């Protein structure tokens, strides 16, 4: 059984693809994979390190207005489809899966035109333009949220939730607390702006951290992103705060063990990327969400709004984010255990920890149907 997987540009497209691949491998060890991305995307670094066969298609997204650059990109898109058809012809896939990014366009289109069963996995509440176009050609569409279903043909779309790593569900609170030197009995707040960090969140947290050091009831773990780390440490020092003198507040550049951090979190301050939200809801973690304002189609705000309306999160728009606003929301939630528990319960109802397994089954069903022909 041969399966092509494509997803590119950001971790939000690549890691769900990897999770789907690993889940299919567990169910069908004989499956062969080919991952198709671009040379410029993060996938060109991540996928070879994962030991998966990797090839590329040269394609870029279009600008929103008619420009000379778009004509060049249109030419690349045509060449990309031709290259994709060559890849499909060589690999003989029984199914093709796309998790987002422009590179999915040529691969899934080529696969569809060559009568290979195809599936797109849409993570966000509002789908991107590539997946909207592809929805007319593909066989199945697995969506991460119920709200996304209305954007796709009813006979193709299935609500599965977004795939998450198995470690997210297996990590325990005790393990998490031990890993970071925290007390498992104390309330813990996890703050992260994603793998690259979020300057707006980091800077709003500086006075919050300075105040948190003075009070030992609540523990804070702030993940700044590598590029922001030294700057934020300097700003915290300027407040007269000595982080080395306390054990209940920690500031780190990056986390390689995010599942352990989530396992000990009673409250999270996050951006509103689909994968992060899938992990938070799978564990039932209430959150304060600050959507990245420049995400395509403003999808992060739509993602955050869906959680807020469900009672699982509070949203602060990036333009409204100040240390005072963030501190006020955190103080309010941390001082009301019943409110926090209600939010946690609402978060759990949105969680779909079995999503990766369900999507893997859909892919295997498509592939086995193709193998028989």
ABEGO torsion letter per residue (X at the ends): XBBBBBBBGBAAAAAAAAAAAAAAAAABAABBBBBBBBAABAAAAAAAAAGBBBBBBBBBBBBABBBAAAAAAAAAAAAAAAAAAAAAAAAGBABBBBAEEAAAAAAAAAAAAAGBBBBBBBABABBBAAAAAAAAABABBBBABAAAAAABBAAABBBAEBBBBAAAAABBAAAAAAAAGBBAABBBBBBBAEAAEBAAAAAAAAAAAAAAAABAABBBBBBAEAAAAAAAAAAAAAAGBBAAABAABBBBABBABAAAAAAABABBBBBABAAAAAAAAAAGBBBBBBBBAABBGGAAAAAAAAAAAAGABBBBBAAABBAAAAAAAAAAAAABAAAAAAAAAAAAAABBAAAAAAAAAAAAAAAAAAAAX
